[in-house]
Structure formats: C-alpha cells, structure tokens
Amino acid sequence: MNGGGPRSPSYIMDLIAENILTILILLPVVGALAVLGYQMFWKQESQLKWVTFAITLLNFLLSLVLVFDKGAASASGFHFEKNVPWISAINTNYHVGVDGLSLWLVILTTFIMPIAVISTWHAVEKKATAFYIFLLLLESAMIGVFVSLDLLVFYLFFEASLIPMFFLIGVWGGKDRIYAAVKFFIFTAIGSLLMLVAIIALYFMHADATGVGTFDFVTLLNTLKLGNMTFSASAGAFLFLAFALAFSIKVPLFPFHTWLPDAHTEAPTAGSVILAAVLLKMGTYGLMRFNFTLFPDQAREFAPLFIVLAIIGIVYGALVAMVQPDVKRLVAYSSVAHMGFVILGMFSFTEWGMQGAVYQMLNHGVSTGALFLLVGFIYERRHTRMISDFGGLANVMPIYATIFVITAMSSVGLPFLNGFVGEFLIMVGMWKSTILSVTAAANWNYIATMVAGTGVIFAAVYLLWMIQRVFFGKVTNDKNRGLADLSYREIGLMVPLLFLMVFMGVYPRPFLEATHSSVSEIQKRVMQRAGGEIDQAQVPGPSEEKTEAHLEIQQK
Amino acid sequence: MNLFLFAELANPNVNIPIILPEIVIAAAGIVVMLFDSFFPGQRRVTGIMSLVGIVLAAVLLFGTWSAGMPASAWNGMIAHDNLRLTFSFVFLLVSAMTILISTIWVETEKVPAGEYHALLLFATFGMLLMASGNDLVIIFLGLETLSIATYVMAGFRKTDLKSNESAMKYFILGSFASAFLLYGMALTYGATGSTNITEIAARVADPNFPALLLVGAAMLIIGFGFKVATVPFHIWTPDVYEGAPSPVTGFMAAGPKAAGFASFIRVFVLGFPLMAGVQASGYLHDSWMAALSVMAILTMTVGNVAAIMQDNIKRMLAYSSIAHAGYAMVGFLGAGAASTVLERDAAIASVAFYMLAYAITNLGAFAIVTLLGQKNDRRTEFEDYNGIGFRSPVLSFTLSLFMLSLLGIPLTAGFIGKVLVFRPALEAQNALLTIVVVAAVINTAISAYYYLRLIVVMFFRERTSDWVEPRIPAGIAAALVIAVIGVFYLGIFSSSIIERFSQTTQSIGSVSTR
C-alpha cells in the first residue's frame, strides 16, 4: 500500500497538507454551521462552548502542519499555494499561500482562538449560539486575510472580518457598546473602501502595462519587479496612501486610533483578546505585505511621516494610558503605544527593525491578549474595572497577582521575556536606519530612537503604577476580601501564554529564522532604487559624519 | 392600402419572435384583466396566472438570448442586444418577486387583486419596451405605459390618505417630467431629423448639427433623471415611497428605476456618442458626461446624508434607493467614457448587474418590511424594530443580510455590483471619473451608518413592548428564499452571470436601420 493508493491514509494526509489553508479557512465556517445545527436539534446552549472549543482546537492543531510540513516553496516564494479561478469575468482568483511573514500570524490566530473560547466559559450568558457562530466566522475571516494573495480576495476577508466583530461588540459588549461598535465599523470601512478603489485602479494599470488586468498580488509584484509597470508620482502616492490609510486605521496609527479604546473597553473579553491579538495585526501585516512591496518608492518617500506618527503614538499612547482610571482602557491605550513600536520598526527599513516588528506583532498578540484575559477575570468577579475599586488584591488572589505581574513585565519589555526581544530589535533597527535624513545639525534616526525609547520607560511607569494601586498595599475595599483566586480553568488558559512569553523571550531563534527570508526580501525590495541596486541599509549611510557617529556608538 | 400593409408585415425585418416576451406579458395582462371582470375576487388565480405569464416570457427571452438572432425588429424600432436582454431579465424577476411579496398584502387587505396584477403586468410591459425600444417614440410609449400603471398602483390603498397623497404627487410630478422628456425628444428630432437612436448617433457625426440638440439633451436628462430619481429631480421619491403600499414601493425602487436606466443609457451612450474627429459631438458628449458626473456625486451624497436622518424604514430605503441610483450612474458614466465597444458593453452589463443585485436585495428587504409592517404598513418606524433580533432570528438575520448587501459587504451581491460599476469608471482613467468613484466609496462609508442602524436597532437594543412574530405566508417565504439565494449566488458565484451579461452574442447598438 505504499505510494498512496486513492484511499490510503497517506493519500488523505497529502490531501490535507495540500489544501491546508483552505481547510483552515473553511473549518470554522463548517463549525459555525455545526453549532447552529447542534443548537437546532439538541437545544443545549450550555454545550455549545465544547463544540466551539473542539473546532478551534482542531484548527490550531491542523495549523501546526504549516510549521512542520513545509514542503517546497513555489516559484513565488509561498508555501501551500492554491490558485483557483473565482470570478473569471473580472480575472480574480482564489489565490492563497503562506510565507514567513504570514506563517506565525496564522498560527497566532488559531492559537488564540481556543483560549478566547475557554475565556468565555461562564461569561456568555445570553444568546450563546450566535456568539459562538460569530466567533467562528471571525476566525475564518482572519485566517483568510493573512493567507490571501489576490487583492480582491484579501479585501473580501478584510471587510468580512468586520461583521462578526461588529456583532460581538454590539450584542455582548458593555454599556456604550452601540457607540463603540458603530465607530469601529465606520472607521475601518472608510479606510478599506479607498483601498478597494486602489485595488481596482491597480488592475487597470496592469492591464495598460501588459494587456491583462489582474488582482493577483504575485503577478502584480512580478510585473513591477521587472519594471514593466511604473507609477506616475501622483498615481503612486494615491495608491500608496489609499492602502496605507486602510491599514493605518486598523493598526491603529495615531491619529486614527480613537476607535480602539472604545472598541476595546466595550467589547466582551474574548472580543478584546481577538481584537488586540489578531485584528490589529491585519494593519501592520497589510502595510508590510502590500505597501512595501508594491510601492517601495512611495514607502521610502513617506517613511518619515509614518515614523513621526508612530513616535507620537508611542509617547501619546503611553501618556494617556498613565492617567486612565479603567484598567481595560489603560491596556487599550498601551496597545496604541505598542503598535507604534511595530510601525516604527517596519519603517526603519532595516532587517533588524523589520524582523523586530514582525516579532513584536506576535509579542503584542500574546502579552496584550493575556492582559485582556486577566482584566476579564477580575471583571467577571467584581463587575468593575476601575483601579480605584481595588487595592491589595495580591493578599486575596496571590496566583492572579503573580500571573498579572509576569504578563505586565512581558508587556513592558523585561529581558528574558518576549517583549524585550521585539523592542530591542526595533530600536537597534531604527538606530541603524538610513531612511531619515542626516544633517549636520541632527542625526534624525538617533533622535527618533531615543524619543521612542522613552516609550519603554513610560510603559514601565503606567503598568507598574497600576499594579501597585491594584495589587499591593492593604485591602482597602471590603468587597474585595472574599474574592476567589483563579480557577484551574483560568490558570490552564494562562499557562500556554505564560510559556510563550518566556520561551519567546529566551529562545526567539525559531521564530526569527522562519520569518527571516521573507522579511529580508521585503526589506531588499523597499531599499532597492530604480537602478536595481540595493541601498546600503545594513551599513551606515554614505556620509562621513554618519560613519563617524556610528563608530562612536560602537566604541561605547 | 391593404396590399401595402401586407407587404409591411411580410417584411423580414419585423421579426416577431424577438418581441414575443413583450407580446406574452401584454397578453397575460389582458387575460388577467378579463378574467378578473368575469370571476372577481380570485386573488390566488390571478396571481398564479401572472406568474405563469412572466415565466413564459422569461423562457421566450432566454430563447432569444443566443447567437444568430437578428439584431432588431420592426424596422429598427426594437433593438435586440445585451442591453435589452439583461435589463428585461431584471424586470421579469422584479415583477415575479413583487407578485410573491404582495400575496400577503392582497390577502390581508382584500384589495382588488385582479386589477393589481393586471396593472403590474402592464407596468412590466412598459419596462420591457423601455429596454428594447431603439426609437424615442417606443421609449416614450413604454415609459408612459409603465408610469400610468405605477401611478395607480401607488394609490392602490384607496382609503389610506398617505397612499392617495403618494399617488397624486407621483402623478403630477411624473406628468411634469414626462412633458420635459417629450419636449426633449421633440427637440432632438428637430435637430437630427430622426427619432431612431441609431440614426441620431449617425447625425451626431455631422459636424454641423444644430445647437438645438444640446437643449434637447438637457431636457432628456431632466426627464430620465426624474424617472431614475437623481438629485435634483428626486424630491418626489421619499413621499411617494413612504405612502405607497410596501410591495409597490419595493417594485418602484427596483423595476422602474432599472427601466429608466435602460432607456437613459441607450439614448445617451448609444445616441450621443463621442465621434472620433467630430468636434461638435465631443462638445455634446463632454457636456452630458460632465452634467451626469455632477448629478451622480450629488445623488449619492444627498441620498446617503438624508437617509441618515430618517426614522421611518421606508423613507430610509427611499433615500437609499436615490443613493443607489447614484452608484449605478458611476457605471453608466464608465460606459459613456469607454474607448472601445467591448469596454462600453462591459460597462453597460455592469449597470445591468448592479440593478439586478439591487433589485434582489431591495425586494428582499421590502418583503420583510411588508411582513413586519402588518396591515396598512403601521409598523415601519425604526423603533418598531427594537430588539426583535433574537426574538425572530430568521427574519432579522435575513434583513441584516440585505442591509449588508445594500452596503456592499463582500460575499454579497451588493459588493460585486459595486466592484463592477466602479471598474469601468476607473478604466477610463480620467480625473473626473476618478473623483466620482472616490465620492462613491466615501458615500458607501457614510451609508454604513444607516444600514447598520437597522441592525443595531434589531440586535443591540432591548425590546420593551411585546412582540408577536408574524406568520410568514408562502409567497413571502418564496420571495425571501429567492432573495437570499440570489444575494449569495451573485456575491460568490457571480462569474457565470457576469459572463452571460457581457458576452457579445449581440453587440449593443448594432441595429440595422430603415
């Protein structure tokens, strides 16, 4: 039976491996239908969480195939590629594939989902059927975003992910849930619709250049790389900004961040976790995947703008987080600051910075996701999140306090925890960056790094200050005396996250290695000037002063 | 004389098979009317007879939808091309769904259903003529047949003041618009010496055509602009849509609007084209393109902004239908700006697809509005929908689906429709049309607010008053199933439909003339 007859197990395994991405996208949809069917026939709403958990766990296990069974990459550098015509009349294809950039984001998605499901074990009291259906549909859309290689299909998943999240916030959210849900939807929709115009415009520009219009990312990229298609200054700027706006709102980059604190604060715990861990990454992923590779000239041109906005976001987010009276809002603003770091690293256009940015995306997913879970635990017990309502919790809930402190430290960037690796890489990358102008008066890249560095200090301040007020000292509020410490379920769902925080902090190599080739390819693409020469991004810039400055640093 | 008539009839250019769909619909209308006068009150029978007529017409239409059929009939008065075929398909679907939706209304309110069905068939006949007419006279004939039938249908709830007001307003303003249209046609005839669109197009190539044609074109824009409800000729829409019975409103928003677009496109894109090397035609073409671009932007913006402020679902859908006319005009402008016949035909097909997607979605929405509105459309305010989401999940989620499709969320018909109409406008790669498209997407984002509002009201709010889920009659259930399948089918498997719509069995406008 070796060689794989039509029914042998290896044949089935091959089939699964071959269509793994499609399976990962469709399994949650099938799961959603299963949940609906289960509820219709057995009417056991309390058992639905088991069904959902089983499906998300299965999806996670299946997604591990991506790590262990790579196979050979196709010519375009993507693994597990599938390209099937969808609407042939407008030449759009269902084209999916993963590379180093998207691999860990897909796994982050499938990893965080079962955790999010367990976190809702007792939290979802009403309309559980719809809740789990939306959760599953959301997973499907998120995976779709990270793996699609056809711009129209990408847009489709990007938009489709809005609907379940809109419902999750709107139905199961807090007091101001309606305002938050509508704001979330409209902010994101405005950005992505302009991207749709840009996508269609790209189609026709490709048609003009080669005779065939296409939405296919790989084809577009190849045509651009070969120089068969060029953008005029104004068209290039429009296209770049249309894509960048959609992604900047999603990230969210200052000044588009105002939807985020509202959405995070009002969303149910599972929604916040997914929002922080995965949805925000769609923005940074999109910038890196599409903006950098399709419009490298414009990316370089606009980099100073994005770097400035990212730094404002880092400092502003941290300062605003400091004065928040609500723990969840505090964590939400810390997200703005952390995502600012990711943007900063990406736009440094050095391999250090970009690798750090990708790594920081994962870190943020793990750490901030965990923080939202922890906030959710205490909210379930006390139905308040105000810092002033707590105090001395460490005496009552020691395990909770321990886990909280570790998670906060990972978010601050304590060495040996994951946040440190990402932030360190980003700052080194920015320091070495040649993208900002170097004048006699100032080396802007150093200044940018230093200002961004203050964000780390602020992060320590606001998180530690919050911890001090919430956990240490004496128990001030009598209502907090009888609080139960974490249950086994709650500890159980934190363990994988804590493990990752430590593991990613101590041994980042497997992660960075997997992303290395894809990221360095994007980096080379961005720094490639029109003549085809690669700009020297790795070594300090050409100017005398700069070299001297660099030597000085090395001596220190 | 008789001999002459015989010779005319024997002329091979008559081509009866081509206008069989029109003949069948007209005959069905007459049969239903006669049947109703001999056996009054047979609501189901007349409904089924009308449906049979429509299905038969559709079958005949598909029969002509193949290569090898002549491109025209009646000496070039009837065009047989993709513009006609695609839009006719939309009209027949709209009418069939309207009949299904109005079963509830016809049953609970005991209105004279036979008359209603007959009128609907005559309106359909008018719409079919508007799409197939290649002659200004035929177009006007179709438009009036349609309009008069619709005036009566709008006022069909005789004892209801709002319905009366609606019919009266529609009638007076509609007549006014028809006069403009007719005057525009007369001036066009005066300027070109022909009412045949193919011939008008040929005259436009003459560098010395009189300036009168510009005035005629302007009046035609007013007349058609009224029928498709574009700003600034839209004022009648909200009142008429609110007052008319819900199924009729759904019909008016989907059918006559599409019919208006069919004629509008034929007269302007095919009748007043840009002739290479003829400066005067360029002037005419630029003028109407500029005028329609401005109208399109205004239509979308006014429609969407006004829709935000409505508290009545039917008024909200009325303003939304104005906005959708604006989106459809984007594709229309793309057809006007197209540089090749192939691009132009694809653009026209995109408008037809857009109207199909809009019609299915909109009629689905009106089916639910009809059902929840109950007798005399009493419950059509937003607050009547408060918190029904999880009480009637099937209806609410279906209505949400339609709202999302109207908004243009991926995987629904509305999304593909929007992509298709934006495409030709961007393909032209001229600055004005790019601005129009950008205006269209900004408007889409604005529209998110009021479409989502209905979802918010249904799902995110709690219901304070009690709620009795209405029984869903078979007719409405059938219409909803068609609509839901249609929305997903057009959203996911639209490839075959788009190909069907834009395949060049008959290149548009290749009509032989006398």
Interface residues (C-beta under 8 A of the other chain):
Chain A: P85 W86 I87 S88 A89 I90 K126 K127 A130 L152 Y155 L156 F157 E159 A160 L162 I163 F166 F167 G170 V171 R177 I178 A181 V182 F185 I186 A189 I190 L193 L194 L196 V197 I200 A201 Y203 F204 A207 D208
Chain B: G389 F390 P393 L404 I409 P410 L411 F415 I416 V419 L420 F422 R423 L426 E427 Q429 T434 V437 V438 V441 I442 T444 A445 A448 Y449 L452 R453 I455 V456 F459 F460 R461 S494 S495 I498 E499 S502
